[in-house]
Every structure is written in C-alpha cells, then in structure tokens.
Amino acid sequence: MNKVTRAGIGIMVLKDNKVLLGLRNEDPDKASSELNGEGTWTMPGGKIDFGETFLQAASRELKEETDIDTNIEDFDVIHIRDNMVPTAHFLTVGLLLKNISQEPKVMEPNEITEWKWFEVDDVPENIFIPSKHVLEGYLSKTLFPSE
C-alpha cells in the first residue's frame, strides 16, 4: 500500500448555539471513512479534490451532503490538525459556518443516515475524531494544537 498524507475539511455548522452532526452508517464500506468513522456522529466535510481549494471543497461537500448552499466567503478557518490512524493520515482544516437559514437534508443516505442539531456543549460521546478536534479547537479557540 502506498501511504500518502491527504487533506480534508470539517465544517462546523453553527445555528442558535447548536452544531450540526450527521450519523455515519455503521457499515465501514458505506461510512466512507479512511479514519474509521463508521457509526459515529460527524460534521459535514470530506476530502479535498486535486485542483480544488479547501474553501471550494467545503462548499461542495456541504452541498453534496446536506443540500445547503454557501459561498466560500461564508467560512472561517477555526482549526487545523493532523488526524492519523495506522492506515491513513489526513491534515484536516476545520471551518466554521454560522447563521444559516437552510435546514439540512440527507443527500447521501448510504453514508449519513440522519442530520441532527446538538447543543455545542452536549454532543454525543461517539463523535468522529476529526469532528471532535474541530469542536475542541472552536471551544478552546486553538487554531493548531502543539501536541
């Protein structure tokens, strides 16, 4: 296996102090996660395609996963972190999107089974690790952890 570092984005959609999370399918093949995220709650996001900026990727992924339309100017960078498991390494850019008026729709039901709003300080225990890192970065106002 040719191991490479990839880049991805996680989007913290915030509305009325609630964060949007989607439940990943429990089937690893359907959950579409090289970072072992099956059965966890996750923020919208995904891999950055070749030739695409991380802001373009954020706008595309949000539309593909939730049917929420955005402009790249709507995002703020809030966290950057390496996420690694034995078989994958991603540099994840955490972005914040606030005050949306649209409600999310399940657009990829094989991958994400539902979208739900959670209080920022009361998210499920089984949160996808990159999403957990983005949330922790937001709450601690830490752009890049030193660990």
MOSUL-V216620 format. One record per backbone hydrogen bond with DSSP energy under -1.0 kcal/mol. CO is the residue of the C=O (numbers start at 1). NH is the residue of the N-H. E is the energy in kcal/mol with one decimal. If there is no record, write none. Layout:
co & nh & e
CO & NH & E
CO & NH & E
This chain:
co & nh & e
6 & 91 & -2.7
7 & 48 & -2.4
8 & 93 & -2.6
9 & 46 & -1.8
10 & 95 & -3.0
11 & 13 & -1.1
12 & 97 & -2.5
13 & 20 & -1.8
14 & 99 & -1.3
15 & 18 & -1.3
17 & 120 & -2.0
18 & 15 & -2.6
19 & 118 & -2.4
21 & 116 & -2.7
22 & 42 & -2.9
23 & 113 & -2.8
25 & 39 & -1.3
27 & 31 & -2.5
37 & 40 & -1.7
40 & 24 & -3.2
41 & 128 & -3.4
42 & 22 & -3.5
44 & 11 & -3.1
46 & 9 & -2.8
49 & 52 & -2.0
53 & 57 & -2.5
54 & 58 & -2.0
55 & 59 & -2.2
56 & 60 & -2.5
57 & 61 & -3.2
58 & 62 & -2.4
59 & 63 & -1.8
60 & 64 & -2.8
61 & 65 & -2.6
62 & 66 & -2.5
63 & 67 & -1.4
65 & 107 & -1.5
66 & 105 & -2.0
71 & 74 & -2.0
72 & 75 & -1.0
76 & 96 & -2.8
79 & 94 & -4.3
81 & 92 & -3.2
83 & 90 & -3.0
85 & 88 & -1.2
88 & 85 & -2.7
89 & 6 & -2.6
90 & 83 & -3.2
91 & 8 & -2.5
92 & 81 & -2.1
93 & 10 & -2.1
94 & 78 & -2.8
94 & 79 & -1.5
95 & 12 & -3.6
96 & 76 & -1.8
97 & 14 & -3.0
108 & 111 & -1.6
108 & 112 & -2.6
111 & 25 & -2.8
114 & 23 & -2.2
116 & 21 & -2.6
118 & 19 & -3.3
119 & 122 & -2.2
125 & 127 & -1.7
126 & 41 & -2.6
128 & 132 & -2.6
129 & 133 & -2.5
130 & 134 & -2.1
131 & 135 & -2.5
132 & 136 & -2.7
133 & 137 & -2.6
134 & 138 & -2.3
135 & 139 & -2.7
136 & 140 & -2.4
137 & 142 & -1.8
143 & 80 & -2.9
